[in-house]
Amino acid sequence: MKQYDVAIVGGGISGLASAIYVARSGYSVILLEKSNQLGGRGQTIRKKKAMLNLGVHAFYQDGKGESVLKELGISLKGANPSASAVGVWKNKVHAIPTGPLQLFSDNLFSLKGKMSLTRLMLKLNKIDTEKIGTISLKEWAEKEIHDPMVRFLLYAISRSNTYVPYPDLHLAGPALRQLQRTFSGKVMYIREGWETIIEDLTNQATLLGVTIMNHRNVSEIKYDSRVQKIVFNNGETLEVPKVIVTAGLEETYHLVNGAENTKLALWKSQARPVHVACLDLVLRKLPQPDADFIAGFWIDQPIFYNNPTYVTKMSDDGSVVIHLAKHLGTSTGNPKLDLHELEQAMDVVQPGWRVEEITRQFLPHMTASHDFNSLDRNDFSPGPSVPEIPGLFVAGDWTGRGELLVDASLDSAKRAALAVIEELKVEGDMYGHRRVIQRT
């Protein structure tokens, strides 16, 4: 195999972003993806002329993720929905108040609750989430929101936009920041699915000379006093001095022999991967066309409903794409029961939907995030380097600095890439042998 300055393990959004940063600095990069398709959880599946993301996907703007994409020359294509959501309580659908008229016409909240919700909506965007301190979302809510129903609604929205169903463990700062973006209209649904982001990143990487190899399953990262080579599951090897692993924490841990003696062991012990059961439906049309809201939050169940075709194109023939999710947290779930509950949830908001169904996709146990900002973790700053193994770096949603989901994936990719670039520059200056590609 040709020699490279940097190998990147994992061809998802984090791997592609880190590859672009490193290649932009003139270093040679190889990106290794074990499957036949790039994108990871950012893939879009085309079924019956519809574009199905892998479960519910929304891009939260005005954050680290969007900033990184702008630096990489990637423009988001999609739409921001107007406020249009319902809350489901005891199988009854209620409009979530977004203004004075709705606030006082709906019967979901008591008068006291309506006043409490009004105060919350007025106060939320004024909160400096960086100054909240190390407290949980639940502790913050119980101090600031006196009406229980308003708190339950807050928790329902928070678990839907973070995938974290643990308000007693989720740090208040990151959770409230995500709520601010939700209530201020910073939620974007990507036109024709997230594969458009993956395609743009792939094109950028290719133009910069990144070597992309699919079907390259890494089995081990060999090191002595520092990283030496990558071993593939077919026995082939690749000598390389720097490796960025953008896989999940569990997979990363198993790639390193002796990982139990490194920081990877601590990061693994404190991680809480969160999972979700997803039912993605393609319908000819909505059986209840007046109920064309973008989101539905179950207040008394960990279920979420989403209709991205309310605001953007998700099919070539006008069919409607609906995503339903059941938040499993750290549990494995029960696929048969979870599917039944998701279908029942659909019955509540769109009765008669079964006769309109064209096709579906059921993902019984998808990993939404490999970790979250948990109150009881011992290390809030995993990565980008693995201190005990010079030359080994990590990126991905579990290596965030308070970011969530794709923000964590993209910002950690930048951190890892910049750390690698800095080491390569120092070593090149020290030893006088930089293998730099001249760009025109």
Beta strands, then each sheet from edge to edge (+ up, - down):
strand 1: 6-9
strand 2: 29-32
strand 3: 44-47
strand 4: 50-53
strand 5: 59-60
strand 6: 78-79
strand 7: 85-89
strand 8: 92-95
strand 9: 187-190
strand 10: 211-213
strand 11: 218-223
strand 12: 227-232
strand 13: 237-239
strand 14: 242-245
strand 15: 274-283
strand 16: 295-298
strand 17: 303-306
strand 18: 320-329
strand 19: 357-369
strand 20: 392-394
sheet 1: 10+ 2+ 1+ 14+ 20+
sheet 2: 3+ 4-
sheet 3: 5+ 9- 6+
sheet 4: 8+ 7- 16- 17+ 18- 15+ 19-
sheet 5: 11+ 12- 13+
end
